[in-house]
Amino acid sequence: MRLLALVVILLLSTVVSCKKEKQPQGILSRPEMVDWMIDIYLAEARLQLMSLGHDSAYKLFVPFQDSLLRKKSLQDSVLKKSYQYYLDHPSELEVVYDAVIDSLSLREQRLRKASVNP
């Protein structure tokens, strides 16, 4: 388990340090985008567990997203510009998604271990 955590930390630090081109101002950095996407995926997972209809889930999700934007002091225009930047740069987006997947997998492993060893 410690080895996996070490590998994830090394992977994330390598990813952050290997920027080839400078990102334009006004978009979220890779770590910020990873953090944002993790929060969004966790919120979507919570809503899925509630077994709500699409409309009801959307009504709950929008206020959550708005409060998350306020909590992180983000403007939705920065978020939209960031999404567009990463969509226009697939290699950058892949790095972000890899980090999101690694982080969520690590969280899942920790939760499973905690539920087995209370």
C-alpha positions in Angstrom: 0.0 0.0 0.0 2.8 2.4 0.8 4.5 1.5 -2.4 1.3 2.4 -4.3 1.1 5.7 -2.5 4.7 6.4 -3.3 4.2 5.6 -7.0 1.2 7.9 -7.2 3.1 10.7 -5.5 6.1 10.3 -7.9 3.7 10.1 -10.9 1.9 13.3 -9.9 5.2 15.2 -9.2 6.6 14.0 -12.5 3.5 15.2 -14.3 3.5 18.6 -12.7 7.2 19.1 -13.4 7.1 18.0 -17.1 5.3 21.0 -18.6 6.4 21.4 -22.2 4.6 24.6 -23.1 3.3 27.3 -20.8 -0.4 27.3 -20.2 -2.2 30.5 -21.0 -3.3 32.7 -18.1 -6.8 32.4 -16.9 -7.1 28.6 -16.9 -6.8 26.1 -14.1 -3.4 24.5 -13.7 -3.2 20.7 -13.9 -3.3 20.2 -10.2 -6.3 22.6 -9.9 -8.1 20.9 -12.7 -7.4 17.5 -11.2 -8.8 18.7 -7.8 -11.9 20.2 -9.5 -12.6 17.0 -11.5 -12.2 14.8 -8.4 -14.8 17.0 -6.5 -17.2 16.8 -9.5 -16.9 13.1 -9.9 -17.4 12.5 -6.2 -20.5 14.7 -6.3 -21.9 12.8 -9.3 -21.3 9.5 -7.6 -23.2 10.6 -4.5 -26.1 11.7 -6.7 -26.1 8.3 -8.5 -26.3 6.5 -5.1 -29.4 8.5 -4.4 -31.3 6.9 -7.3 -32.8 10.2 -8.4 -34.3 11.0 -11.8 -32.2 13.0 -14.2 -34.1 16.3 -13.6 -34.0 15.9 -9.8 -30.3 15.1 -9.8 -29.6 18.1 -12.0 -31.5 20.4 -9.6 -29.3 19.2 -6.8 -26.0 19.2 -8.8 -26.2 22.8 -10.1 -26.3 24.4 -6.6 -23.5 22.1 -5.5 -21.4 23.1 -8.4 -22.1 26.8 -7.7 -21.1 26.4 -4.1 -18.0 24.6 -5.1 -17.1 27.4 -7.4 -17.6 29.9 -4.6 -15.6 27.8 -2.1 -12.7 27.6 -4.6 -13.0 31.2 -5.5 -13.5 30.3 -9.2 -15.5 32.1 -11.8 -17.5 29.8 -14.2 -15.8 31.6 -17.1 -12.4 30.4 -15.9 -13.8 26.9 -15.6 -15.3 27.0 -19.1 -12.1 28.4 -20.5 -10.1 25.7 -18.7 -12.3 22.9 -20.0 -11.9 24.3 -23.5 -8.2 24.5 -23.2 -7.9 20.9 -22.0 -10.2 19.7 -24.7 -8.1 21.5 -27.3 -4.9 19.8 -25.9 -5.7 16.1 -25.6 -2.3 15.2 -24.3 -2.8 17.6 -21.4 -6.3 16.3 -20.8 -4.9 12.7 -20.7 -2.5 13.7 -18.0 -5.3 15.3 -16.0 -7.5 12.2 -16.4 -4.7 9.9 -15.4 -4.1 11.8 -12.2 -7.9 11.9 -11.5 -8.1 8.1 -12.0 -5.1 7.4 -9.9 -6.3 9.7 -7.1 -9.8 8.2 -7.1 -8.4 4.6 -7.2 -6.2 5.4 -4.2 -9.2 6.8 -2.3 -11.2 3.7 -3.1 -8.4 1.4 -2.0 -8.1 3.3 1.3 -11.9 3.1 1.9 -11.9 -0.7 1.2 -9.0 -1.2 3.5 -10.7 0.9 6.2 -13.9 -1.1 5.9 -12.1 -4.4 6.2 -10.0 -3.3 9.2 -12.2 -1.0 11.2 
